[in-house]
Amino acid sequence: WNRKNCQKKEFVEKVRALKQVVSVTGINYVDLSVTGNMCYGKRESTNNSFEVDLDKLYEAYSDCDVSELNTKKLKKYLYPQSPALAILKAINK
């Protein structure tokens, strides 16, 4: 799978296929789902919900080398960075 040639539709399908992801620090994000242009989920340890804008996530994915991304670099694209980074790393495997 070639990240550089990934169209947004393919990107969204890859995100949609995820049900849970783990952050670089070991935090579990569960119950992932995609509705419209948003990805929703929960931080397992706190049960706190989050949402990630898929347009902004795709922009970061297209602009950056995922292997070099960190939460600080993601800050200019979207919030919250930790689950967003976990999602990007999971689909980039």
C-alpha positions in Angstrom: 0.0 0.0 0.0 1.5 3.3 -1.1 0.7 6.2 1.3 1.7 8.8 -1.3 -0.9 7.7 -3.7 -3.7 7.3 -1.2 -6.8 9.1 -2.1 -9.1 10.5 0.6 -11.7 7.8 0.0 -9.2 5.0 0.6 -7.9 6.9 3.6 -11.3 7.1 5.2 -12.0 3.4 4.5 -8.7 2.5 6.3 -9.8 4.6 9.3 -13.3 3.1 9.2 -11.8 -0.4 9.4 -10.1 0.5 12.8 -11.9 -0.4 15.9 -9.2 0.5 18.4 -5.7 2.0 18.4 -2.9 2.4 20.9 -1.0 5.6 21.3 2.8 5.8 21.3 2.7 6.0 25.1 0.4 2.9 25.4 -3.0 4.6 25.8 -5.8 2.5 24.4 -8.4 4.3 22.3 -11.5 2.1 21.7 -14.9 2.1 20.1 -13.7 3.9 17.0 -16.3 4.7 14.4 -16.6 7.0 11.4 -19.7 9.1 10.9 -19.7 11.6 8.0 -16.4 13.4 8.2 -15.6 12.6 11.8 -14.0 9.7 13.6 -15.2 9.1 17.1 -13.9 7.0 20.0 -13.1 6.8 23.7 -10.0 6.7 25.8 -10.3 3.4 27.5 -8.7 4.3 30.8 -11.0 7.4 31.4 -14.0 6.6 29.2 -13.6 10.2 27.8 -14.9 10.6 24.3 -13.0 12.3 21.5 -13.6 13.2 17.9 -11.2 13.7 15.1 -11.9 15.7 11.9 -11.0 13.4 9.0 -10.3 16.3 6.6 -7.7 17.7 9.0 -6.4 14.2 9.7 -6.0 13.5 5.9 -4.2 16.8 5.4 -1.7 15.9 8.1 -1.4 12.4 6.5 -0.8 13.9 3.1 1.7 16.6 4.2 3.8 14.6 6.6 5.9 11.5 6.9 3.9 9.6 9.5 7.0 7.8 10.8 8.3 11.2 11.9 5.1 12.6 13.2 4.6 13.4 16.9 1.8 15.2 18.8 3.7 18.5 18.7 3.8 18.4 14.9 0.2 17.4 14.7 -0.9 20.5 16.7 -0.9 22.7 13.7 -3.4 20.3 12.0 -5.9 19.2 14.7 -6.8 18.4 18.2 -6.7 16.0 20.1 -3.3 14.9 18.8 -2.8 11.7 20.7 -5.7 9.6 19.3 -5.1 11.3 15.9 -1.4 10.2 15.9 -2.5 6.7 17.0 -4.9 6.4 14.1 -2.3 7.6 11.6 0.3 5.2 12.9 -2.2 2.3 12.8 -3.2 2.9 9.1 0.4 3.4 8.1 1.6 -0.1 9.2 
